[in-house]
Amino acid sequence: MIAKHGSFDPTRDRKFELPEHPGEFWTKVDVESDADLALALSALERAGAKLETKSFNITPTEGSRWGDSSSHALDLLILWGPWLIILAVFLFFLRQVRSQGGAGGVMNFGRSRAQVYSKENRTNVTFDDVAGAEEAKSEVRELVEFLKNPGRFTRIGGRIPRGVCLVGPPGCGKTLLAKAIAGEAEVPFFSISGSDFVEMFVGVGASRVRDLFKQARESSPCIIFLDEIDAVGRRRGSGMGGGHDEREQTLNAILVEMDGFGTDEGIIVIAATNRPDVLDPALLRPGRFDRQVVIDLPDVEGRKAILGVHLKKVKHGADVDVDALARGTPGYSGADLAAIVNEAAIMAVLDRREQVSMGDLDEAREKVIYGRQKRSRKMEEEDRRIVAYHEAGHAVVAAAIPEVDPPSKVTIVPRGRSLGMTTFLPEREQYHMQRRRLLGMLAVGFGGRVAEQEFCGDISAGASDDIRKATDLARAMVTELGMSEAIGPIHYAERQGSDFLGAELMRGKSHSEDTAREIDQEVQRLLSEAYERAVTILRTRRGEMEQLAQALLVYETLSADEIRKVLAGTHVDELRPKSQTKPPAAPTRTSTATPPPLPSDGRAGELPGLAPA
């Protein structure tokens, strides 16, 4: 204990004069117990000492030294620092939760995130913007009519459909059709994605479902659109893991809200999915989704209508042939066609032209599906020769078989992952794949390999993709299509559907080893016969092969009309005017160390449509 004195008394305990305050002295009193402390305080008070608390050090030589104030700050930091860190972390997570919960904060985390469209804020999409799906448009037009004039249907005892499920491959216009409904419906339209329900917290999905339908009841009559409903509507019990499944609770909430106690007749639910095979059966039953509207890939007339809609938005020249472009895009979705028109417009702008030409559309069509041309890739003359004969083999075999589509374009310019490409233009829309057509496609697939063997003296890895597609097609003919006389019309496919289906993951063979051996023998027989057919055709048409390969080496790309002229006997020099003749690219010495293209990064003879549909 330290006591402060105003004067120095040498008879007392040791005293120290403070350097900061001359004339004031401090006394050190040793206290060993509480009783001694009480006695010392009493004695010091009687002596007139003033008691203070200071933080300083005392040394016999230097007297007193005031302590550093940072020691107090360090003590406070050690005491309160961990609590401040915990508080900061808590505030950070609270802010994150508030931002995820929307404007209402954490208390509204379970509120629905659906976007609401009404008469005031409609979308800019109408039914006129949807082409190629007339039946689907008529189905959804009825929904709008149900809500506008329900008495017209209920006066004879009818019931308004509870829900409609839009089903179709990706890019066919399911979401676009929903946007058109939102743009033309005169009732509130709630739009939400299936992935917006389930979050990191348990119970949020079911809470958002209940809140969504609560808002819909307050705005009845209205429409609810659930995009990609397979995110929450998958079949229950097919999960591969255990534990609590938040998705199932969300699905149960949807099932109850759509057809349970307290359902509202004025709410129509529209869902869209490209995976109807994984949806729960309870979700698709009548009473919940009364209708399933299938939106398929557009046919040739549908593609013409879709191209017409998109070409209205861009400036194009008079040479644009919509009919030819529609016939040359079988199997293309509406999204693919929109991308083709957009890519063509970009090409025209980059070339400083004011209009889109037919050449732009043709180039865009191949770019969207196969990738950009790689004219900067320089190949040795021997590599160009192999690719030219490979592609010429596909074209000559296809021209010799009347059951397959005729070649529309042959090129040896690298594009995407292929070193060359042969495309085919169907003369008409075909809905049936007959056996003789499939056998012809097998022979066309082997045309490139046979041409390399017969005209180049060796085979390369460029035909690996053709062989894979031909093998898959032959196996499908035997095991799925019943086109083998030895096996018969029996379905022996080992796998069905997609790996996304949990029920199919552990499925094994459904036939014996002897049957599997017979299947392999039939597949090998079909492939061998197709290979021999291609050999016979190319040996018989050796002159046509030589002419077509030479034309490819000179011009690199041949159109359908030029292919017909070459096969009819037109000389290479007379195929085009001299001004359009392009000399063959000179071989580069720097590419001699380049290894031959592997199947994974370079494929000659890309045959679209060879794989079974």
C-alpha positions as CSV (number, residue, x, y, z in Angstrom):
1,M,0.0,0.0,0.0
2,I,1.2,3.5,-0.9
3,A,0.4,6.6,1.0
4,K,1.0,10.2,-0.1
5,H,2.6,12.7,2.3
6,G,3.2,16.4,1.8
7,S,6.6,16.5,3.5
8,F,9.5,14.1,4.0
9,D,10.0,12.4,7.4
10,P,13.2,10.4,7.7
11,T,11.9,8.5,10.9
12,R,9.1,6.9,9.0
13,D,9.2,4.1,6.4
14,R,11.0,4.7,3.1
15,K,9.7,7.7,1.2
16,F,10.1,8.5,-2.4
17,E,9.8,11.9,-4.0
18,L,7.8,12.0,-7.2
19,P,9.8,13.5,-10.1
20,E,6.6,14.7,-11.7
21,H,5.4,16.5,-8.6
22,P,8.3,18.0,-6.6
23,G,7.6,18.4,-2.8
24,E,5.3,15.4,-2.7
25,F,6.4,12.1,-1.3
26,W,5.1,8.6,-1.2
27,T,5.4,6.1,1.6
28,K,5.5,2.3,1.2
29,V,3.6,0.4,4.0
30,D,3.8,-3.4,4.0
31,V,0.4,-5.0,4.8
32,E,0.2,-8.7,5.5
33,S,-3.5,-9.1,6.6
34,D,-6.8,-7.3,6.6
35,A,-6.3,-6.3,10.3
36,D,-2.9,-4.7,9.4
37,L,-4.6,-2.9,6.5
38,A,-7.2,-1.4,8.8
39,L,-4.7,-0.3,11.4
40,A,-2.5,1.2,8.6
41,L,-5.3,3.1,7.1
42,S,-6.4,4.5,10.5
43,A,-2.8,5.6,11.3
44,L,-2.4,7.2,8.0
45,E,-5.6,9.1,8.2
46,R,-4.7,10.5,11.6
47,A,-1.3,11.5,10.2
48,G,-3.1,13.5,7.5
49,A,-2.1,11.3,4.6
50,K,-4.2,11.3,1.5
51,L,-4.9,7.9,0.0
52,E,-4.8,7.5,-3.8
53,T,-4.5,4.6,-6.3
54,K,-1.7,4.9,-8.8
55,S,-0.1,2.7,-11.4
56,F,3.6,3.1,-11.3
57,N,6.8,1.2,-10.5
58,I,9.1,1.8,-7.6
59,T,12.9,1.1,-7.7
60,P,15.4,1.9,-5.0
61,T,17.6,3.8,-7.4
62,E,15.2,5.7,-9.6
63,G,12.3,6.3,-7.3
64,S,8.9,6.0,-8.8
65,R,8.0,5.5,-12.5
66,W,4.5,5.9,-13.8
67,G,3.2,2.8,-15.5
68,D,2.4,2.8,-19.3
69,S,-1.3,3.4,-20.0
70,S,-1.1,0.7,-22.7
71,S,-1.1,-2.0,-20.1
72,H,-4.6,-1.0,-19.2
73,A,-5.7,-1.2,-22.9
74,L,-4.0,-4.6,-23.2
75,D,-5.9,-5.9,-20.2
76,L,-9.2,-4.6,-21.6
77,L,-8.4,-6.1,-25.0
78,I,-7.7,-9.5,-23.4
79,L,-10.9,-9.3,-21.4
80,W,-13.3,-8.0,-24.0
81,G,-11.6,-9.0,-27.3
82,P,-13.1,-12.5,-27.7
83,W,-16.5,-11.2,-26.9
84,L,-16.2,-8.4,-29.5
85,I,-15.1,-11.0,-32.1
86,I,-18.1,-13.2,-31.3
87,L,-20.4,-10.2,-31.6
88,A,-18.9,-9.2,-35.0
89,V,-19.3,-12.7,-36.4
90,F,-22.9,-12.8,-35.1
91,L,-23.7,-9.5,-36.8
92,F,-22.1,-10.6,-40.0
93,F,-24.2,-13.8,-40.2
94,L,-27.3,-11.8,-39.2
95,R,-26.6,-9.4,-42.1
96,Q,-26.2,-12.3,-44.5
97,V,-29.5,-13.9,-43.4
98,R,-31.2,-10.5,-43.7
99,S,-30.0,-10.1,-47.2
100,Q,-31.2,-13.6,-48.2
101,G,-34.5,-13.0,-46.5
102,G,-35.3,-10.1,-48.7
103,A,-36.4,-6.6,-47.6
104,G,-38.4,-8.0,-44.7
105,G,-35.2,-9.4,-43.0
106,V,-34.8,-12.6,-41.1
107,M,-38.4,-12.7,-40.0
108,N,-39.5,-12.9,-43.6
109,F,-37.0,-15.6,-44.6
110,G,-39.9,-18.0,-45.1
111,R,-41.8,-15.7,-47.4
112,S,-42.3,-16.6,-51.1
113,R,-39.9,-15.1,-53.7
114,A,-42.3,-15.3,-56.5
115,Q,-42.4,-12.5,-59.1
116,V,-45.9,-11.1,-59.6
117,Y,-47.1,-9.9,-62.9
118,S,-50.4,-8.0,-63.3
119,K,-52.1,-5.7,-65.8
120,E,-49.8,-2.9,-64.8
121,N,-46.5,-4.8,-65.2
122,R,-47.0,-7.4,-67.9
123,T,-44.2,-9.1,-69.8
124,N,-43.4,-7.9,-73.3
125,V,-44.1,-11.5,-74.7
126,T,-47.4,-12.4,-76.3
127,F,-48.7,-15.5,-78.0
128,D,-47.6,-14.0,-81.3
129,D,-44.0,-14.5,-80.2
130,V,-44.6,-18.2,-79.7
131,A,-44.4,-20.2,-82.9
132,G,-44.1,-23.9,-83.7
133,A,-46.3,-25.1,-80.9
134,E,-49.9,-24.3,-82.0
135,E,-51.5,-27.1,-80.0
136,A,-49.8,-26.1,-76.8
137,K,-50.8,-22.5,-77.4
138,S,-54.4,-23.5,-77.8
139,E,-54.2,-25.4,-74.5
140,V,-52.9,-22.5,-72.5
141,R,-55.2,-20.1,-74.2
142,E,-58.1,-22.1,-72.6
143,L,-56.6,-21.5,-69.2
144,V,-56.8,-17.7,-69.6
145,E,-60.4,-18.1,-70.9
146,F,-61.2,-20.2,-67.8
147,L,-60.2,-17.4,-65.5
148,K,-61.8,-14.6,-67.5
149,N,-65.2,-16.3,-67.9
150,P,-65.5,-19.2,-65.5
151,G,-69.3,-19.2,-65.6
152,R,-69.2,-20.3,-69.2
153,F,-67.7,-23.7,-68.2
154,T,-69.2,-24.2,-64.7
155,R,-72.9,-23.6,-65.7
156,I,-73.1,-27.1,-67.2
157,G,-71.3,-28.7,-64.3
158,G,-67.7,-28.5,-65.5
159,R,-64.7,-27.8,-63.3
160,I,-61.8,-25.5,-64.0
161,P,-58.5,-27.4,-64.3
162,R,-56.4,-27.2,-61.2
163,G,-53.1,-27.5,-63.0
164,V,-51.3,-27.9,-66.3
165,C,-47.8,-29.4,-66.7
166,L,-45.7,-28.3,-69.7
167,V,-43.4,-31.2,-70.8
168,G,-40.8,-31.1,-73.5
169,P,-37.1,-31.1,-74.3
170,P,-34.9,-28.1,-73.4
171,G,-35.3,-25.1,-75.6
172,C,-38.8,-25.9,-77.0
173,G,-40.5,-22.9,-75.5
174,K,-42.1,-24.0,-72.2
175,T,-40.9,-20.9,-70.3
176,L,-41.6,-18.7,-73.3
177,L,-45.1,-19.9,-73.4
178,A,-45.5,-19.1,-69.7
179,K,-44.2,-15.6,-70.4
180,A,-46.8,-15.2,-73.1
181,I,-49.5,-16.2,-70.6
182,A,-48.2,-13.6,-68.2
183,G,-48.2,-11.0,-70.9
184,E,-51.7,-11.6,-72.1
185,A,-53.6,-12.8,-69.0
186,E,-55.7,-10.2,-67.2
187,V,-55.2,-11.9,-63.9
188,P,-52.2,-11.9,-61.4
189,F,-49.4,-14.2,-62.5
190,F,-47.0,-15.6,-59.9
191,S,-43.7,-16.9,-61.3
192,I,-41.2,-18.9,-59.3
193,S,-38.5,-21.5,-59.9
194,G,-38.4,-24.9,-58.2
195,S,-35.0,-24.1,-56.9
196,D,-36.2,-21.0,-55.0
197,F,-38.0,-23.1,-52.4
198,V,-35.3,-25.1,-50.7
199,E,-32.7,-23.2,-48.8
200,M,-30.1,-23.9,-46.1
201,F,-32.6,-23.8,-43.3
202,V,-35.0,-26.6,-42.5
203,G,-38.7,-25.8,-43.1
204,V,-38.1,-22.8,-45.4
205,G,-39.3,-24.7,-48.5
206,A,-42.7,-25.7,-47.1
207,S,-43.1,-22.2,-45.5
208,R,-42.6,-20.5,-48.9
209,V,-45.1,-22.9,-50.6
210,R,-47.7,-22.0,-48.0
211,D,-47.0,-18.3,-48.3
212,L,-47.1,-18.5,-52.1
213,F,-50.5,-20.0,-52.1
214,K,-51.7,-17.6,-49.4
215,Q,-50.8,-14.7,-51.6
216,A,-52.5,-16.4,-54.6
217,R,-55.7,-16.9,-52.6
218,E,-55.7,-13.2,-51.7
219,S,-55.3,-12.4,-55.5
220,S,-57.7,-15.1,-56.8
221,P,-58.4,-15.7,-59.6
222,C,-54.7,-16.0,-60.6
223,I,-52.1,-18.2,-62.1
224,I,-49.0,-19.8,-60.4
225,F,-46.1,-20.8,-62.7
226,L,-43.6,-23.3,-61.2
227,D,-40.6,-23.4,-63.6
228,E,-38.3,-26.5,-63.4
229,I,-40.6,-28.2,-60.9
230,D,-38.5,-31.3,-61.0
231,A,-36.2,-29.5,-58.6
232,V,-38.7,-30.1,-55.8
233,G,-41.2,-32.6,-57.4
234,R,-38.9,-35.7,-57.7
235,R,-40.3,-39.0,-56.8
236,R,-40.3,-39.6,-53.1
237,G,-38.2,-42.4,-51.7
238,S,-35.8,-42.6,-54.7
239,G,-33.0,-40.6,-52.9
240,M,-29.7,-42.4,-52.4
241,G,-29.0,-41.0,-49.0
242,G,-30.7,-41.1,-45.7
243,G,-31.7,-38.5,-43.1
244,H,-34.2,-35.7,-43.3
245,D,-35.2,-34.6,-46.8
246,E,-36.2,-31.0,-47.0
247,R,-37.3,-31.5,-50.6
248,E,-39.9,-34.1,-49.7
249,Q,-41.4,-31.7,-47.1
250,T,-41.6,-29.0,-49.8
251,L,-43.3,-31.5,-52.2
252,N,-45.8,-32.5,-49.5
253,A,-46.7,-28.9,-49.0
254,I,-47.3,-28.5,-52.8
255,L,-49.4,-31.6,-52.9
256,V,-51.6,-30.3,-50.0
257,E,-52.0,-26.8,-51.4
258,M,-52.9,-28.0,-54.9
259,D,-55.5,-30.6,-53.8
260,G,-56.3,-30.7,-50.1
261,F,-58.6,-29.1,-47.6
262,G,-59.2,-25.4,-48.3
263,T,-58.1,-25.4,-51.9
264,D,-59.2,-22.5,-54.0
265,E,-61.0,-23.0,-57.3
266,G,-59.7,-19.7,-58.7
267,I,-56.0,-20.7,-58.7
268,I,-54.5,-22.5,-61.7
269,V,-51.0,-23.9,-61.4
270,I,-48.8,-24.2,-64.5
271,A,-45.5,-26.2,-64.2
272,A,-42.7,-26.7,-66.7
273,T,-40.2,-29.6,-66.7
274,N,-38.0,-31.5,-69.2
275,R,-37.8,-34.5,-66.8
276,P,-41.4,-35.8,-66.4
277,D,-40.0,-39.3,-65.7
278,V,-38.7,-38.3,-62.3
279,L,-41.8,-36.5,-61.0
280,D,-43.8,-38.0,-58.2
281,P,-46.9,-39.8,-59.4
282,A,-49.0,-38.0,-56.7
283,L,-48.1,-34.7,-58.3
284,L,-49.2,-35.7,-61.8
285,R,-52.5,-37.3,-60.9
286,P,-55.8,-35.7,-62.0
287,G,-56.9,-33.2,-59.5
288,R,-53.5,-31.6,-59.2
289,F,-52.2,-31.5,-62.8
290,D,-55.2,-32.4,-64.8
291,R,-53.4,-31.9,-68.1
292,Q,-49.9,-32.6,-69.5
293,V,-49.1,-30.5,-72.5
294,V,-46.3,-32.0,-74.5
295,I,-44.1,-29.5,-76.5
296,D,-42.0,-31.4,-78.9
297,L,-39.2,-30.3,-81.2
298,P,-40.7,-28.3,-84.1
299,D,-41.3,-29.9,-87.4
300,V,-40.3,-28.2,-90.7
301,E,-43.4,-26.0,-90.7
302,G,-42.8,-25.1,-87.0
303,R,-39.2,-24.3,-87.8
304,K,-40.3,-22.0,-90.6
305,A,-42.7,-20.2,-88.3
306,I,-40.0,-19.8,-85.6
307,L,-37.4,-18.5,-88.1
308,G,-40.0,-16.1,-89.4
309,V,-40.6,-14.7,-85.9
310,H,-36.9,-14.1,-85.3
311,L,-36.1,-12.9,-88.8
312,K,-38.7,-10.1,-88.3
313,K,-36.4,-8.6,-85.7
314,V,-33.3,-8.4,-87.9
315,K,-32.6,-6.9,-91.3
316,H,-32.0,-9.6,-93.8
317,G,-31.5,-9.7,-97.6
318,A,-33.7,-11.1,-100.3
319,D,-31.5,-14.1,-100.7
320,V,-32.5,-15.6,-97.3
321,D,-34.4,-18.8,-98.0
322,V,-36.4,-19.7,-94.9
323,D,-37.7,-23.0,-96.5
324,A,-34.2,-24.2,-97.2
325,L,-33.0,-23.2,-93.7
326,A,-35.9,-24.9,-92.1
327,R,-35.3,-28.1,-94.0
328,G,-31.7,-28.0,-93.1
329,T,-32.3,-27.9,-89.4
330,P,-34.1,-31.1,-88.4
331,G,-34.0,-31.8,-84.7
332,Y,-33.2,-28.2,-83.9
333,S,-35.2,-26.6,-81.0
334,G,-36.6,-23.1,-80.9
335,A,-33.7,-21.9,-78.8
336,D,-31.3,-23.3,-81.4
337,L,-33.1,-21.4,-84.2
338,A,-33.1,-18.2,-82.2
339,A,-29.3,-18.6,-81.6
340,I,-28.7,-19.1,-85.3
341,V,-30.5,-15.9,-86.3
342,N,-28.7,-14.0,-83.5
343,E,-25.3,-15.4,-84.5
344,A,-26.0,-14.5,-88.2
345,A,-26.8,-10.9,-87.1
346,I,-23.6,-10.7,-85.2
347,M,-21.6,-11.9,-88.2
348,A,-23.2,-9.3,-90.4
349,V,-22.3,-6.5,-87.9
350,L,-18.7,-7.6,-87.6
351,D,-18.4,-7.7,-91.4
352,R,-19.7,-4.1,-91.5
353,R,-22.8,-5.1,-93.4
354,E,-26.3,-3.8,-93.0
355,Q,-28.2,-7.0,-93.7
356,V,-28.0,-10.7,-92.8
357,S,-27.4,-12.9,-95.8
358,M,-28.2,-16.6,-96.4
359,G,-24.5,-17.3,-96.1
360,D,-24.5,-15.8,-92.6
361,L,-27.4,-18.1,-91.6
362,D,-25.7,-21.2,-93.0
363,E,-22.4,-20.4,-91.2
364,A,-24.3,-19.6,-88.0
365,R,-26.2,-22.9,-88.2
366,E,-23.0,-24.9,-88.3
367,K,-21.3,-22.7,-85.7
368,V,-24.1,-23.2,-83.2
369,I,-24.0,-27.0,-83.4
370,Y,-20.4,-27.8,-84.4
371,G,-18.4,-24.7,-83.4
372,R,-16.4,-22.0,-85.2
373,Q,-14.3,-22.7,-88.2
374,K,-10.5,-23.0,-87.5
375,R,-9.0,-21.7,-90.7
376,S,-5.9,-20.6,-88.8
377,R,-5.1,-24.3,-88.1
378,K,-2.4,-25.3,-90.7
379,M,-2.2,-29.0,-91.5
380,E,0.4,-31.0,-93.5
381,E,-0.6,-31.9,-97.1
382,E,-0.8,-35.5,-96.1
383,D,-3.3,-34.7,-93.3
384,R,-5.4,-32.7,-95.6
385,R,-5.4,-35.6,-98.1
386,I,-6.5,-38.1,-95.5
387,V,-9.4,-35.8,-94.3
388,A,-10.4,-35.1,-98.0
389,Y,-10.7,-38.8,-98.8
390,H,-12.4,-39.5,-95.5
391,E,-15.2,-36.9,-96.1
392,A,-15.4,-37.9,-99.8
393,G,-16.1,-41.5,-98.7
394,H,-19.0,-40.4,-96.6
395,A,-20.5,-38.3,-99.4
396,V,-20.1,-40.9,-102.1
397,V,-21.6,-43.7,-100.1
398,A,-24.5,-41.5,-99.1
399,A,-25.1,-40.5,-102.7
400,A,-25.2,-44.1,-103.7
401,I,-27.8,-45.2,-101.2
402,P,-31.3,-43.8,-101.9
403,E,-32.7,-44.5,-98.5
404,V,-30.5,-42.0,-96.7
405,D,-30.4,-38.2,-96.9
406,P,-28.2,-36.8,-99.7
407,P,-25.0,-34.9,-98.8
408,S,-25.6,-31.1,-98.7
409,K,-22.1,-29.9,-97.8
410,V,-18.6,-31.4,-97.5
411,T,-15.7,-29.5,-96.0
412,I,-12.2,-30.2,-94.8
413,V,-11.9,-27.0,-92.8
414,P,-11.5,-27.8,-89.1
415,R,-14.5,-26.8,-87.1
416,G,-14.9,-27.4,-83.3
417,R,-13.4,-30.8,-82.5
418,S,-13.6,-32.2,-86.0
419,L,-11.1,-32.0,-88.8
420,G,-13.8,-32.2,-91.5
421,M,-17.5,-32.6,-91.8
422,T,-20.2,-34.0,-94.1
423,T,-23.7,-32.8,-93.5
424,F,-26.9,-34.1,-95.0
425,L,-30.1,-32.4,-96.0
426,P,-33.3,-34.4,-95.6
427,E,-35.6,-34.0,-98.6
428,R,-38.7,-34.3,-96.5
429,E,-39.8,-34.6,-92.9
430,Q,-39.5,-38.2,-91.7
431,Y,-41.3,-39.6,-88.7
432,H,-40.4,-43.2,-89.1
433,M,-36.9,-44.8,-89.2
434,Q,-37.2,-47.9,-91.3
435,R,-34.8,-50.8,-91.2
436,R,-33.3,-50.2,-94.7
437,R,-32.7,-46.5,-93.8
438,L,-30.8,-47.5,-90.6
439,L,-28.7,-50.0,-92.5
440,G,-27.9,-47.3,-95.0
441,M,-26.8,-45.0,-92.2
442,L,-24.5,-47.7,-91.0
443,A,-22.8,-48.0,-94.4
444,V,-22.5,-44.2,-94.6
445,G,-20.8,-44.2,-91.2
446,F,-18.2,-46.6,-92.4
447,G,-17.6,-44.7,-95.6
448,G,-14.8,-42.6,-94.1
449,R,-12.9,-45.5,-92.7
450,V,-13.2,-47.5,-95.9
451,A,-12.0,-44.5,-97.9
452,E,-8.9,-44.2,-95.8
453,Q,-8.1,-47.9,-96.2
454,E,-8.7,-48.1,-99.9
455,F,-7.2,-44.7,-101.1
456,C,-4.7,-43.8,-98.4
457,G,-3.2,-47.2,-97.7
458,D,-3.7,-47.0,-93.9
459,I,-6.4,-46.1,-91.4
460,S,-6.4,-43.3,-88.8
461,A,-8.1,-42.5,-85.5
462,G,-10.3,-40.0,-87.3
463,A,-13.1,-42.6,-87.8
464,S,-13.4,-43.4,-84.0
465,D,-16.5,-41.3,-83.6
466,D,-18.1,-42.8,-86.7
467,I,-17.4,-46.3,-85.4
468,R,-18.9,-45.4,-82.0
469,K,-22.1,-44.0,-83.4
470,A,-22.4,-47.0,-85.8
471,T,-22.0,-49.4,-82.9
472,D,-24.6,-47.7,-80.8
473,L,-27.0,-47.7,-83.7
474,A,-26.5,-51.3,-84.5
475,R,-26.9,-52.3,-80.8
476,A,-30.1,-50.3,-80.6
477,M,-31.4,-52.0,-83.7
478,V,-30.9,-55.4,-82.0
479,T,-31.8,-54.7,-78.4
480,E,-34.4,-52.0,-78.6
481,L,-36.0,-51.8,-82.1
482,G,-36.4,-55.5,-82.7
483,M,-34.7,-55.3,-86.1
484,S,-32.7,-58.5,-85.8
485,E,-34.1,-61.7,-87.3
486,A,-32.0,-63.9,-85.0
487,I,-32.9,-62.1,-81.8
488,G,-36.5,-61.2,-82.7
489,P,-38.8,-58.4,-81.5
490,I,-37.6,-58.5,-77.9
491,H,-36.4,-55.5,-75.8
492,Y,-33.1,-56.4,-74.2
493,A,-31.7,-52.9,-73.4
494,E,-29.7,-53.0,-70.2
495,R,-30.1,-49.3,-69.3
496,Q,-33.1,-47.1,-69.8
497,G,-33.5,-43.4,-69.3
498,S,-30.8,-41.3,-67.7
499,D,-28.4,-41.6,-64.8
500,F,-30.4,-39.0,-63.0
501,L,-33.0,-41.7,-62.3
502,G,-32.2,-43.3,-59.0
503,A,-34.3,-46.3,-59.8
504,E,-32.2,-47.1,-62.8
505,L,-28.8,-46.8,-61.2
506,M,-28.5,-50.4,-59.9
507,R,-30.3,-52.1,-62.8
508,G,-28.4,-55.0,-64.3
509,K,-28.8,-57.3,-67.3
510,S,-32.3,-58.7,-67.9
511,H,-31.1,-61.6,-70.0
512,S,-28.7,-64.5,-69.8
513,E,-25.1,-64.8,-70.9
514,D,-26.0,-66.9,-73.9
515,T,-28.5,-64.2,-75.1
516,A,-25.8,-61.5,-74.5
517,R,-23.5,-63.5,-76.7
518,E,-26.1,-63.7,-79.4
519,I,-26.7,-60.0,-79.2
520,D,-23.0,-59.3,-79.7
521,Q,-22.9,-61.6,-82.7
522,E,-25.8,-59.9,-84.3
523,V,-24.3,-56.4,-83.7
524,Q,-21.1,-57.6,-85.2
525,R,-22.9,-59.1,-88.2
526,L,-24.8,-55.8,-88.9
527,L,-21.6,-53.8,-88.7
528,S,-19.6,-56.2,-90.9
529,E,-22.3,-56.2,-93.6
530,A,-22.5,-52.4,-93.5
531,Y,-18.7,-52.2,-93.8
532,E,-18.6,-54.6,-96.8
533,R,-21.4,-52.6,-98.4
534,A,-19.3,-49.4,-98.1
535,V,-16.3,-51.2,-99.5
536,T,-18.3,-52.4,-102.5
537,I,-19.7,-48.9,-103.2
538,L,-16.3,-47.1,-103.1
539,R,-14.5,-49.7,-105.2
540,T,-17.2,-49.4,-107.8
541,R,-17.1,-45.6,-107.7
542,R,-13.4,-45.1,-107.5
543,G,-13.3,-42.4,-110.2
544,E,-16.0,-40.3,-108.4
545,M,-14.0,-40.7,-105.2
546,E,-10.9,-39.4,-106.7
547,Q,-12.7,-36.4,-108.3
548,L,-14.5,-35.4,-105.1
549,A,-11.3,-35.7,-103.0
550,Q,-9.4,-33.5,-105.5
551,A,-12.2,-31.0,-105.5
552,L,-12.0,-30.8,-101.7
553,L,-8.3,-30.3,-101.7
554,V,-8.7,-27.4,-104.1
555,Y,-11.9,-25.7,-102.8
556,E,-12.0,-27.1,-99.2
557,T,-15.8,-26.7,-99.1
558,L,-18.3,-28.0,-101.5
559,S,-22.1,-27.3,-101.6
560,A,-24.8,-29.8,-102.5
561,D,-24.9,-28.6,-106.1
562,E,-21.2,-28.8,-106.5
563,I,-21.2,-32.3,-105.1
564,R,-23.8,-33.4,-107.6
565,K,-21.7,-31.8,-110.5
566,V,-18.6,-33.6,-109.4
567,L,-20.3,-37.0,-109.1
568,A,-21.9,-36.4,-112.5
569,G,-18.5,-36.0,-114.1
570,T,-17.7,-32.3,-114.0
571,H,-14.0,-31.7,-114.0
572,V,-12.5,-30.0,-110.9
573,D,-11.2,-27.0,-112.9
574,E,-14.7,-26.4,-114.4
575,L,-16.5,-26.5,-111.1
576,R,-16.1,-22.8,-110.3
577,P,-14.9,-19.7,-112.1
578,K,-11.2,-19.1,-111.9
579,S,-11.7,-16.1,-109.6
580,Q,-13.3,-18.4,-107.0
581,T,-10.7,-21.1,-107.1
582,K,-8.8,-21.3,-103.9
583,P,-5.3,-22.9,-104.0
584,P,-4.6,-25.6,-101.5
585,A,-2.9,-24.5,-98.3
586,A,0.8,-24.9,-98.3
587,P,2.1,-27.4,-95.8
588,T,3.9,-26.0,-92.8
589,R,7.1,-27.4,-91.4
590,T,6.1,-26.4,-87.8
591,S,3.3,-28.9,-87.7
592,T,5.4,-32.0,-88.3
593,A,5.8,-32.5,-84.6
594,T,2.1,-32.4,-84.0
595,P,0.8,-35.8,-83.1
596,P,-2.2,-37.3,-85.0
597,P,-5.6,-36.1,-83.8
598,L,-7.1,-38.2,-81.0
599,P,-10.8,-39.1,-80.9
600,S,-11.2,-36.7,-77.9
601,D,-10.0,-33.6,-79.7
602,G,-10.2,-34.1,-83.4
603,R,-12.7,-36.1,-85.4
604,A,-13.0,-36.3,-89.1
605,G,-16.3,-37.2,-90.7
606,E,-18.7,-35.9,-88.1
607,L,-22.1,-37.4,-89.0
608,P,-25.0,-35.6,-87.4
609,G,-28.0,-37.7,-86.9
610,L,-26.2,-41.1,-87.1
611,A,-26.9,-41.9,-83.5
612,P,-30.4,-43.3,-82.8
613,A,-33.1,-40.8,-81.9
